[in-house]
Amino acid sequence: MNDPVIQFEKYQIEKIDYSVISEDDVNEYKMEFSGIIAISDDEKSGKVTFNLTLPDKKDNRKIKVVITGYFSFRDDVKTEEEKRKYLGVNGAAMLFPYLRTTVSMITVLDKSEAILFPTLNFVELMELSEEDDK
């Protein structure tokens, strides 16, 4: 069977909030990044949602983006644990470039320099998350 175990169906930007922040308020903001994994009731599909708040203290601005990727599973992926792992590593890795591109594209419209969100290692993040669950 050569089909991928997880298929990226589509993504949706649920929220973009870009704002200028005053110099007095700039230290109130910090980077926040979280991800949520969900599996459909019929267990044939799932989604990954990223929620990012990213301040740019140098230029007194911040961006908040919520983006969701929708995925389907190959028929032989049976357990919820397997599905969560594939969404947490593969699904997150497939969705992440869309998040980074959205942040860069929106922020470069206002300034000559885009806000760049660094790349992440989702295998390592999943392993750390599993350790925290123990």
N, CA, C and O atoms as a DFTB+ gen file, in Angstrom:
536 C
 N C O
     1  1       0.853      -1.174       0.000
     2  2       0.000       0.000       0.000
     3  2       0.900       1.239       0.000
     4  3       1.611       1.490       0.973
     5  1       0.871       2.004      -1.079
     6  2       1.748       3.152      -1.222
     7  2       1.085       4.487      -0.878
     8  3       1.740       5.528      -0.925
     9  1      -0.181       4.469      -0.538
    10  2      -0.844       5.706      -0.152
    11  2      -0.254       6.211       1.170
    12  3       0.144       5.413       2.018
    13  1      -0.198       7.525       1.342
    14  2       0.298       8.044       2.626
    15  2      -0.667       7.680       3.754
    16  3      -1.867       7.525       3.527
    17  1      -0.139       7.544       4.962
    18  2      -0.984       7.170       6.100
    19  2      -1.924       8.298       6.493
    20  3      -2.963       8.065       7.109
    21  1      -1.557       9.511       6.138
    22  2      -2.385      10.669       6.433
    23  2      -2.394      11.555       5.193
    24  3      -1.348      11.813       4.598
    25  1      -3.562      12.011       4.815
    26  2      -3.715      12.830       3.609
    27  2      -4.162      14.238       4.012
    28  3      -5.148      14.401       4.731
    29  1      -3.430      15.246       3.545
    30  2      -3.782      16.642       3.808
    31  2      -4.898      17.042       2.850
    32  3      -4.697      17.079       1.636
    33  1      -6.070      17.340       3.397
    34  2      -7.231      17.665       2.575
    35  2      -7.318      19.161       2.257
    36  3      -7.494      19.548       1.103
    37  1      -7.192      19.992       3.292
    38  2      -7.288      21.445       3.108
    39  2      -6.873      22.132       4.404
    40  3      -6.696      21.494       5.442
    41  1      -6.726      23.444       4.313
    42  2      -6.509      24.226       5.521
    43  2      -7.428      25.436       5.485
    44  3      -7.926      25.829       4.430
    45  1      -7.641      26.018       6.659
    46  2      -8.498      27.196       6.768
    47  2      -7.888      28.145       7.796
    48  3      -7.558      27.744       8.912
    49  1      -7.745      29.409       7.403
    50  2      -7.314      30.434       8.347
    51  2      -8.562      30.893       9.078
    52  3      -9.469      31.460       8.469
    53  1      -8.611      30.657      10.358
    54  2      -9.795      30.993      11.139
    55  2      -9.739      32.405      11.702
    56  3     -10.774      33.032      11.930
    57  1      -8.524      32.903      11.925
    58  2      -8.405      34.239      12.502
    59  2      -7.042      34.824      12.165
    60  3      -6.020      34.140      12.224
    61  1      -7.050      36.096      11.812
    62  2      -5.820      36.873      11.694
    63  2      -6.087      38.189      12.408
    64  3      -7.048      38.896      12.103
    65  1      -5.228      38.502      13.354
    66  2      -5.332      39.765      14.076
    67  2      -3.944      40.391      14.076
    68  3      -3.039      39.936      14.776
    69  1      -3.797      41.426      13.290
    70  2      -2.518      42.130      13.192
    71  2      -2.710      43.517      13.776
    72  3      -3.639      44.225      13.388
    73  1      -1.858      43.913      14.694
    74  2      -2.028      45.236      15.287
    75  2      -0.701      45.856      15.688
    76  3       0.286      45.173      15.962
    77  1      -0.724      47.168      15.707
    78  2       0.400      47.943      16.211
    79  2       0.184      48.085      17.705
    80  3      -0.933      48.335      18.158
    81  1       1.250      47.925      18.467
    82  2       1.152      48.057      19.921
    83  2       2.010      49.234      20.371
    84  3       3.053      49.522      19.783
    85  1       1.565      49.888      21.393
    86  2       2.304      51.060      21.869
    87  2       3.594      50.624      22.559
    88  3       3.721      49.488      23.016
    89  1       4.532      51.537      22.623
    90  2       5.802      51.231      23.299
    91  2       5.575      50.900      24.764
    92  3       6.310      50.101      25.345
    93  1       4.556      51.511      25.365
    94  2       4.247      51.238      26.769
    95  2       3.738      49.810      26.971
    96  3       3.963      49.210      28.021
    97  1       3.053      49.271      25.962
    98  2       2.446      47.944      26.081
    99  2       3.290      46.816      25.486
   100  3       2.941      45.643      25.618
   101  1       4.389      47.165      24.839
   102  2       5.145      46.167      24.085
   103  2       5.640      45.013      24.958
   104  3       5.720      43.883      24.477
   105  1       5.967      45.261      26.206
   106  2       6.483      44.194      27.072
   107  2       5.386      43.312      27.659
   108  3       5.679      42.306      28.305
   109  1       4.128      43.682      27.440
   110  2       3.021      42.860      27.923
   111  2       2.803      41.624      27.051
   112  3       2.149      40.672      27.478
   113  1       3.341      41.634      25.849
   114  2       3.091      40.552      24.907
   115  2       4.283      39.613      24.835
   116  3       5.437      40.041      24.836
   117  1       3.980      38.336      24.773
   118  2       5.022      37.330      24.594
   119  2       4.549      36.336      23.542
   120  3       3.358      36.239      23.248
   121  1       5.487      35.613      22.993
   122  2       5.111      34.615      22.004
   123  2       4.330      33.493      22.682
   124  3       4.721      32.989      23.735
   125  1       3.232      33.119      22.062
   126  2       2.430      31.992      22.527
   127  2       2.122      31.121      21.321
   128  3       1.681      31.610      20.281
   129  1       2.360      29.824      21.475
   130  2       2.094      28.884      20.386
   131  2       1.520      27.622      20.982
   132  3       2.089      27.043      21.907
   133  1       0.382      27.194      20.445
   134  2      -0.205      25.945      20.909
   135  2      -0.838      25.218      19.728
   136  3      -1.153      25.809      18.695
   137  1      -1.008      23.938      19.918
   138  2      -1.637      23.113      18.904
   139  2      -2.668      22.206      19.529
   140  3      -2.490      21.715      20.644
   141  1      -3.746      21.989      18.805
   142  2      -4.810      21.102      19.270
   143  2      -5.038      20.046      18.197
   144  3      -5.127      20.361      17.010
   145  1      -5.129      18.800      18.621
   146  2      -5.393      17.681      17.720
   147  2      -6.789      17.159      18.036
   148  3      -7.143      16.976      19.200
   149  1      -7.577      16.921      16.993
   150  2      -8.925      16.366      17.184
   151  2      -9.194      15.319      16.115
   152  3      -8.741      15.434      14.976
   153  1      -9.936      14.303      16.504
   154  2     -10.320      13.231      15.585
   155  2     -11.840      13.233      15.465
   156  3     -12.546      13.395      16.461
   157  1     -12.338      13.055      14.252
   158  2     -13.784      13.077      14.018
   159  2     -14.469      11.914      14.727
   160  3     -13.827      10.928      15.088
   161  1     -15.780      12.044      14.921
   162  2     -16.549      10.992      15.599
   163  2     -16.480       9.661      14.860
   164  3     -16.462       8.603      15.489
   165  1     -16.442       9.704      13.523
   166  2     -16.355       8.460      12.758
   167  2     -14.915       7.952      12.633
   168  3     -14.680       6.885      12.066
   169  1     -13.952       8.716      13.163
   170  2     -12.524       8.374      13.218
   171  2     -11.883       8.205      11.842
   172  3     -10.825       7.584      11.732
   173  1     -12.501       8.745      10.793
   174  2     -11.918       8.657       9.460
   175  2     -11.090       9.888       9.112
   176  3     -10.318       9.879       8.153
   177  1     -11.258      10.938       9.893
   178  2     -10.541      12.179       9.618
   179  2     -10.158      12.850      10.931
   180  3     -10.615      12.466      12.008
   181  1      -9.309      13.859      10.807
   182  2      -8.875      14.596      11.982
   183  2      -8.439      15.986      11.585
   184  3      -8.397      16.336      10.406
   185  1      -8.115      16.771      12.597
   186  2      -7.657      18.126      12.314
   187  2      -6.604      18.543      13.318
   188  3      -6.536      18.043      14.441
   189  1      -5.785      19.478      12.869
   190  2      -4.762      20.099      13.696
   191  2      -5.031      21.594      13.651
   192  3      -5.168      22.173      12.574
   193  1      -5.105      22.216      14.815
   194  2      -5.302      23.659      14.892
   195  2      -4.117      24.289      15.604
   196  3      -3.762      23.890      16.714
   197  1      -3.510      25.275      14.957
   198  2      -2.436      26.053      15.569
   199  2      -2.991      27.400      15.985
   200  3      -3.774      28.017      15.262
   201  1      -2.579      27.847      17.151
   202  2      -2.935      29.154      17.670
   203  2      -1.621      29.853      18.008
   204  3      -0.886      29.414      18.892
   205  1      -1.332      30.940      17.301
   206  2      -0.049      31.636      17.458
   207  2      -0.274      33.111      17.738
   208  3      -1.043      33.777      17.043
   209  1       0.399      33.613      18.756
   210  2       0.519      35.049      18.993
   211  2       2.007      35.350      18.972
   212  3       2.784      34.755      19.718
   213  1       2.396      36.280      18.111
   214  2       3.818      36.553      17.909
   215  2       4.058      38.063      17.906
   216  3       3.687      38.752      16.956
   217  1       4.681      38.576      18.975
   218  2       4.985      40.010      18.992
   219  2       6.311      40.307      18.288
   220  3       7.211      39.468      18.237
   221  1       6.401      41.490      17.761
   222  2       7.645      42.013      17.187
   223  2       7.950      43.286      17.968
   224  3       7.512      44.376      17.602
   225  1       8.703      43.130      19.040
   226  2       8.946      44.243      19.959
   227  2       9.796      45.342      19.336
   228  3       9.711      46.502      19.740
   229  1      10.610      44.981      18.362
   230  2      11.441      45.979      17.692
   231  2      10.579      46.976      16.917
   232  3      10.854      48.176      16.926
   233  1       9.553      46.485      16.259
   234  2       8.696      47.344      15.434
   235  2       7.323      47.610      16.062
   236  3       6.425      48.132      15.401
   237  1       7.166      47.248      17.341
   238  2       5.924      47.517      18.083
   239  2       4.678      47.013      17.350
   240  3       3.758      47.782      17.071
   241  1       4.659      45.741      17.049
   242  2       3.508      45.142      16.390
   243  2       3.377      43.694      16.831
   244  3       4.314      43.099      17.364
   245  1       2.204      43.146      16.598
   246  2       1.994      41.729      16.914
   247  2       0.994      41.144      15.931
   248  3       0.185      41.850      15.329
   249  1       1.079      39.837      15.793
   250  2       0.132      39.129      14.945
   251  2      -0.364      37.906      15.703
   252  3       0.387      37.224      16.401
   253  1      -1.655      37.658      15.538
   254  2      -2.261      36.449      16.091
   255  2      -2.920      35.720      14.929
   256  3      -3.686      36.309      14.166
   257  1      -2.614      34.429      14.803
   258  2      -3.171      33.619      13.722
   259  2      -3.696      32.311      14.309
   260  3      -3.033      31.665      15.121
   261  1      -4.892      31.940      13.885
   262  2      -5.441      30.624      14.192
   263  2      -5.698      29.956      12.846
   264  3      -6.422      30.490      12.005
   265  1      -5.099      28.782      12.648
   266  2      -5.189      28.076      11.372
   267  2      -5.443      26.596      11.654
   268  3      -4.871      26.023      12.581
   269  1      -6.305      25.989      10.845
   270  2      -6.648      24.578      11.027
   271  2      -6.405      23.812       9.737
   272  3      -6.769      24.262       8.651
   273  1      -5.787      22.653       9.873
   274  2      -5.587      21.739       8.760
   275  2      -6.471      20.516       8.941
   276  3      -6.620      19.998      10.048
   277  1      -7.056      20.061       7.835
   278  2      -7.966      18.909       7.850
   279  2      -7.317      17.745       7.125
   280  3      -6.734      17.912       6.054
   281  1      -7.422      16.572       7.715
   282  2      -6.708      15.393       7.228
   283  2      -7.623      14.175       7.225
   284  3      -8.582      14.097       7.993
   285  1      -7.308      13.225       6.345
   286  2      -7.986      11.930       6.366
   287  2      -6.923      10.856       6.575
   288  3      -5.748      11.055       6.265
   289  1      -7.357       9.714       7.106
   290  2      -6.447       8.613       7.420
   291  2      -6.609       7.477       6.423
   292  3      -7.699       7.244       5.901
   293  1      -5.523       6.781       6.168
   294  2      -5.589       5.558       5.378
   295  2      -6.375       4.524       6.189
   296  3      -6.335       4.548       7.419
   297  1      -7.081       3.627       5.520
   298  2      -7.975       2.674       6.187
   299  2      -7.281       1.766       7.192
   300  3      -7.914       1.315       8.147
   301  1      -5.996       1.486       7.001
   302  2      -5.319       0.573       7.924
   303  2      -4.790       1.261       9.179
   304  3      -4.205       0.600      10.036
   305  1      -4.980       2.555       9.304
   306  2      -4.616       3.265      10.537
   307  2      -5.831       3.153      11.460
   308  3      -6.834       3.842      11.270
   309  1      -5.729       2.290      12.447
   310  2      -6.915       1.894      13.224
   311  2      -7.037       2.570      14.588
   312  3      -8.119       3.044      14.936
   313  1      -5.977       2.626      15.355
   314  2      -6.119       3.074      16.739
   315  2      -6.092       4.598      16.852
   316  3      -5.485       5.293      16.038
   317  1      -6.758       5.081      17.870
   318  2      -6.761       6.526      18.131
   319  2      -5.348       7.019      18.445
   320  3      -4.973       8.127      18.064
   321  1      -4.576       6.197      19.133
   322  2      -3.190       6.568      19.458
   323  2      -2.365       6.792      18.185
   324  3      -1.623       7.769      18.083
   325  1      -2.499       5.884      17.224
   326  2      -1.803       6.042      15.940
   327  2      -2.240       7.314      15.228
   328  3      -1.413       8.067      14.714
   329  1      -3.528       7.541      15.206
   330  2      -4.076       8.711      14.515
   331  2      -3.585       9.998      15.153
   332  3      -3.223      10.942      14.451
   333  1      -3.570      10.042      16.463
   334  2      -3.079      11.234      17.169
   335  2      -1.591      11.465      16.879
   336  3      -1.148      12.601      16.708
   337  1      -0.843      10.382      16.827
   338  2       0.589      10.519      16.551
   339  2       0.816      11.035      15.126
   340  3       1.644      11.920      14.912
   341  1       0.091      10.491      14.164
   342  2       0.241      10.954      12.781
   343  2      -0.188      12.411      12.637
   344  3       0.454      13.179      11.921
   345  1      -1.266      12.793      13.310
   346  2      -1.691      14.197      13.264
   347  2      -0.665      15.096      13.946
   348  3      -0.342      16.173      13.445
   349  1      -0.155      14.647      15.094
   350  2       0.773      15.463      15.872
   351  2       2.117      15.664      15.219
   352  3       2.758      16.695      15.426
   353  1       2.559      14.700      14.435
   354  2       3.858      14.822      13.770
   355  2       3.669      15.189      12.296
   356  3       4.061      16.274      11.868
   357  1       3.075      14.294      11.536
   358  2       2.936      14.512      10.093
   359  2       1.979      15.656       9.770
   360  3       2.298      16.540       8.975
   361  1       0.798      15.628      10.398
   362  2      -0.194      16.666      10.137
   363  2       0.317      18.041      10.517
   364  3       0.163      19.002       9.762
   365  1       0.922      18.133      11.684
   366  2       1.465      19.412      12.139
   367  2       2.570      19.900      11.198
   368  3       2.636      21.086      10.875
   369  1       3.428      18.988      10.765
   370  2       4.516      19.364       9.848
   371  2       3.979      19.827       8.493
   372  3       4.568      20.703       7.860
   373  1       2.869      19.245       8.046
   374  2       2.271      19.662       6.767
   375  2       1.581      21.018       6.881
   376  3       1.614      21.807       5.937
   377  1       0.961      21.297       8.019
   378  2       0.241      22.556       8.211
   379  2       1.168      23.722       8.523
   380  3       0.875      24.860       8.155
   381  1       2.265      23.458       9.187
   382  2       3.143      24.511       9.689
   383  2       3.618      25.503       8.620
   384  3       3.622      26.703       8.893
   385  1       4.015      25.069       7.431
   386  2       4.444      26.057       6.421
   387  2       3.354      27.066       6.061
   388  3       3.662      28.208       5.722
   389  1       2.093      26.662       6.129
   390  2       1.000      27.590       5.851
   391  2       0.908      28.658       6.943
   392  3       0.629      29.822       6.656
   393  1       1.138      28.263       8.171
   394  2       1.162      29.224       9.272
   395  2       2.310      30.215       9.098
   396  3       2.111      31.425       9.205
   397  1       3.491      29.711       8.836
   398  2       4.664      30.581       8.657
   399  2       4.468      31.545       7.487
   400  3       4.801      32.727       7.585
   401  1       3.931      31.038       6.390
   402  2       3.712      31.881       5.213
   403  2       2.677      32.965       5.510
   404  3       2.847      34.114       5.102
   405  1       1.619      32.610       6.210
   406  2       0.595      33.593       6.557
   407  2       1.190      34.716       7.398
   408  3       0.945      35.891       7.125
   409  1       1.962      34.369       8.409
   410  2       2.596      35.379       9.265
   411  2       3.507      36.277       8.436
   412  3       3.449      37.500       8.558
   413  1       4.336      35.688       7.606
   414  2       5.274      36.469       6.792
   415  2       4.550      37.383       5.814
   416  3       4.897      38.557       5.685
   417  1       3.553      36.853       5.131
   418  2       2.854      37.641       4.113
   419  2       2.114      38.834       4.713
   420  3       2.171      39.936       4.167
   421  1       1.430      38.626       5.815
   422  2       0.669      39.715       6.426
   423  2       1.612      40.780       6.989
   424  3       1.387      41.974       6.792
   425  1       2.650      40.357       7.676
   426  2       3.515      41.337       8.336
   427  2       4.398      42.107       7.369
   428  3       4.784      43.236       7.674
   429  1       4.729      41.547       6.222
   430  2       5.560      42.263       5.260
   431  2       4.754      43.344       4.530
   432  3       5.341      44.232       3.913
   433  1       3.439      43.282       4.591
   434  2       2.615      44.310       3.963
   435  2       2.722      45.653       4.689
   436  3       2.475      46.703       4.098
   437  1       3.090      45.613       5.968
   438  2       3.164      46.817       6.781
   439  2       4.588      47.365       6.922
   440  3       4.780      48.576       7.027
   441  1       5.547      46.507       6.923
   442  2       6.957      46.894       7.110
   443  2       7.791      46.198       6.053
   444  3       7.346      45.240       5.421
   445  1       8.990      46.683       5.870
   446  2       9.851      46.053       4.873
   447  2      10.369      44.692       5.332
   448  3      10.801      43.878       4.516
   449  1      10.323      44.450       6.639
   450  2      10.782      43.168       7.165
   451  2       9.592      42.370       7.698
   452  3       8.800      42.871       8.496
   453  1       9.484      41.151       7.253
   454  2       8.432      40.269       7.742
   455  2       8.809      39.730       9.116
   456  3       9.988      39.622       9.453
   457  1       7.795      39.395       9.902
   458  2       8.041      38.653      11.127
   459  2       8.229      37.196      10.708
   460  3       7.367      36.623      10.041
   461  1       9.340      36.607      11.094
   462  2       9.623      35.212      10.739
   463  2       9.463      34.328      11.961
   464  3      10.114      34.535      12.985
   465  1       8.603      33.357      11.840
   466  2       8.403      32.378      12.901
   467  2       9.356      31.226      12.629
   468  3       9.353      30.682      11.524
   469  1      10.173      30.836      13.604
   470  2      11.179      29.795      13.347
   471  2      10.553      28.436      13.046
   472  3       9.398      28.182      13.390
   473  1      11.319      27.576      12.407
   474  2      10.851      26.220      12.137
   475  2      10.841      25.414      13.433
   476  3      11.527      25.756      14.397
   477  1      10.070      24.361      13.441
   478  2       9.962      23.503      14.621
   479  2      10.157      22.048      14.225
   480  3       9.857      21.650      13.100
   481  1      10.664      21.260      15.168
   482  2      10.825      19.828      14.982
   483  2       9.643      19.140      15.670
   484  3       9.626      19.020      16.895
   485  1       8.667      18.693      14.899
   486  2       7.450      18.146      15.477
   487  2       7.644      16.758      16.066
   488  3       6.889      16.364      16.956
   489  1       8.625      16.010      15.601
   490  2       8.925      14.715      16.217
   491  2       9.392      14.953      17.646
   492  3       8.937      14.284      18.574
   493  1      10.295      15.902      17.819
   494  2      10.807      16.221      19.152
   495  2       9.702      16.779      20.053
   496  3       9.616      16.419      21.227
   497  1       8.866      17.650      19.508
   498  2       7.766      18.212      20.301
   499  2       6.784      17.126      20.744
   500  3       6.289      17.165      21.871
   501  1       6.502      16.166      19.878
   502  2       5.587      15.080      20.225
   503  2       6.194      14.210      21.326
   504  3       5.495      13.788      22.247
   505  1       7.489      13.946      21.227
   506  2       8.161      13.154      22.265
   507  2       8.114      13.874      23.615
   508  3       7.877      13.249      24.648
   509  1       8.340      15.188      23.600
   510  2       8.274      15.966      24.836
   511  2       6.862      15.956      25.397
   512  3       6.681      15.856      26.611
   513  1       5.855      16.058      24.529
   514  2       4.465      16.036      24.961
   515  2       4.124      14.688      25.591
   516  3       3.416      14.641      26.597
   517  1       4.612      13.604      25.017
   518  2       4.359      12.270      25.561
   519  2       5.005      12.113      26.931
   520  3       4.437      11.477      27.819
   521  1       6.206      12.697      27.107
   522  2       6.869      12.643      28.409
   523  2       6.085      13.426      29.450
   524  3       5.994      13.007      30.604
   525  1       5.518      14.559      29.054
   526  2       4.724      15.372      29.978
   527  2       3.457      14.658      30.399
   528  3       2.968      14.871      31.508
   529  1       2.909      13.805      29.523
   530  2       1.675      13.090      29.828
   531  2       1.886      11.942      30.816
   532  3       0.924      11.420      31.379
   533  1       3.145      11.550      31.027
   534  2       3.422      10.413      31.906
   535  2       3.387      10.817      33.359
   536  3       3.600       9.980      34.237
